[in-house]
């Protein structure tokens, strides 16, 4: 139908051009007037300047009419080339729509994966979660596509580019997170040995008891409300104190801030333990210790009202309740077996120190 209309329009345009040419020939030809006296036609000569002006006027008129005809034709009718371009444009729009849909699905899947990473994978290994602000940092780069977003023809391209940048950033951060979690998985066995998981002394001893729990209490020396960051074990002077997990001794000296003889053990993986008010220190700074290995003897040094051990567990610089790390599955007999297994090391450390 469109091809037939195009042919009719072309035929009409040719006819119009033929009329214009005939019009030019008629008005540019020599004119004659009738002389009533001689009863004959006499030729009237037209000046060359007038002929040129008239020719120019007719030429401009023809050009204007032709331009108008072409414009009207292109406005009401599409050429085969324009039809092909519109068809290609529609196909591209459809492809971009499918592409954006796949991008959004990928982004949603990646978001679900990072939430699972924070709530499950990193929680299992007690790693710090990666905030959403860090995962999406640097994604406000719409300024790079400002010109593309302003133009309707390129807006879809800019939106696809922005979404692709967002997915790329999320995938990069998630890849780094999985590398870190994979490292934790390979170190899981070592991590289980390092995390404090036994009591720092043998509470099966009938004269050893817990004298103060973790939490708010009245300070026994200053008699004011204060938060107690650890657990106190009261018992006989000289009761052996054991490391609750594998680690490295970072402090083994007298503390002037009320802890008295103090041992600090760094277990790695964000865990540290503090053993305070000791009567004697059995380890040295920088020394590696094993779980169940003696680090000192119970005492009454520092700010203390009687022989006891002040024991703290810190995780990522924050004190946590040590009772959560006392393995209920470790019986008194198993505890004694751990101590006996390291008894040889205990005697060696005592004589060496």
Protein Blocks (a to p, Z undefined) as FASTA:
>chain_A
ZZmmmmmmmmmmmmmmmmmmmmmmmmmmccddddfklopacdddddfklmmmmmmmmmmm
mmmmmmmmmmmmmmmpccfklmmmmmmmmmmmmmmmmmmmmmmmmmmmmmmmmmmmmmmm
mmmnopacddfklmmgoklmmkmmmmmmmpmklmmmmmmmmmmmmmmmmmmmmmmmmmmm
mmmmmmmmmmmmmpgcbdfbdfkbmkbccfbdcdddddfklopacddfbdcddddehiac
ddfbdcddfbdcddfehnapaddddebjoiacddehiabdcbdehiacdehiafbdcdfe
hjdfbdcddddddeehiacdfklmmcfklcfklmmmmmmmmmmmmmmmmmmZZ
